[in-house]
Structures are given as C-alpha cells and as structure tokens.
C-alpha cells in the first residue's frame, strides 16, 4: 500500500477528521495505562492489541460509524509506561478492566488482535 493512497482513503472516511480523546489510568505506583476514545455511537468496543505493537495498529480501521472505540496501549507499549515485569494474561485482563472502568464503560464488545 502506498502511503499517499492510504492517507487519501483514510481522509475520505466518515469521521476521519474527528479528534481522538487521550486519557490514562494509573494502575499502581509503577504503571500508567493510556487509552484513547475514537468516534461516537450506540455500540462501544474496547480494542486490545497484540504483542510488540501499540493501539495504533487499529488506526486504519477507525473511526467506525456508530461505534465508540476505546483503544488502549498495553503496559510498556505506545504511550503506556511501566516498570513492572508482570506481563501475564491475568495482569492484562485486570488492565483491560481498569481501562473500561476509567472510561466509564458499563457494557462493551472486546476486540482483540494477536
């Protein structure tokens, strides 16, 4: 894919010019998880990326019309900071729930990439 072509495609999508809202939640004294909200809609989805990338892996598909997307950066990736070495799936699950709580999500679809 050529860079110029994808920028034109992205710019033509509905809501492509809508700003993201960046926030964070402090998990403990060593970890702060950053997340952003993209778009608005009746459906809410929390996007969780795979190993060795950041939440920006979802940029080309967002915004999605009718969907409020909450995109997090795992601990130690993207804008999220940590000195913790706990990268277990259990820890990730607790981080996801902390982001959902911080974003005020009562119900949401979980979208994952691995």
N, C-alpha and C positions, 0 to 999 in steps of 0.2 A: 504494500500500500504506500503510495506517495504521500508525504507529509502534507503538501498543499491540498491534495484531493480530500484527505480526511478532515482537514480544517474546514473546507467548504461544506462538506457533508454535515459535520457537527454544527456549524453555524446556521444551517438551514432547518435544524430540528426544532420543534416547538419547545419553548422554554430554554433553549440553549444559552441565551444571554442572561438567564436568571442567576443571581449570585448565590454561592454556597454560604451557609452559615456554619462557621467553625466553632467548636466548643471542646471542652475537655472535662474529664472526671478524674479526681485523684483517688487512686485505689488504695494506696498506703504511702508510707514515707519515702518509698523508692520508685513508685510507679505512677505516671500520669498518662491516661489513655485519651488520645484525641479522636474526635469524630466530627463529621460534617453532615449537614442536612441539605439535601438537594431536592428541589421541587415540592409540590404540594399535592394532596389528593386524599381520597377516601380510603385508599389502601396504604398501609405503612409496611415497609420492608427494611430489615436491618441486614446490611451487606457485610459479610465476613470473608476476607481474602485468605489465600493460601500462604504457604511458607515462602520466605525470601522476597516478597513483594510488599506493596502497601495498598491501601484502599484505592489508590489511583488506578489500579488495574481495572476498575469498573467505569472509569471516566468516559470511555467511548460509548457506553450504553445509557448514560444518564444525561439529562433527566428522562424519565419515563412518564408520559402523560397520565395523570390521575394517580400517581404514586408519590408518596412522601418517602424518600430514600434516606436512610441513616447509614452512613458509610464510616466504619471505624478503621483505625490503624492499630494493629496488634502491638502489644508491648515491644519496644525496641525497633519498630518499623515506622516508616513515614515520620509524622510529627510526634509520635508517642515516645516517651522516654522511660527507661527503667534501668536499675542496676541489679534487679532480681534475675536469678538464673532459672526460675521456675517457669518452664515453657510447656507444662503438661496440658493435656486436653481438659482436665478438670479446672486448671487455672484459667484457660481460655474461656471455658463456659462461665466461670464467675465474672470474668472481664466483660463478656457479652452481656450478661445480666446487669452489671453495673452501668454499662453504656445505655441499655434500654431504660433503666431506672432514671438515669441522669437526663435522658432525652424525653422523659415523661411518657414512654410507650406503655400502654396497657395491653394491647394485642398487636402482633406484627408477624409478618412472614419472614422467615430466616432464609437468606440467600447466601450460599457458600460457594467458594472457588478453591480448588486444590489442584 
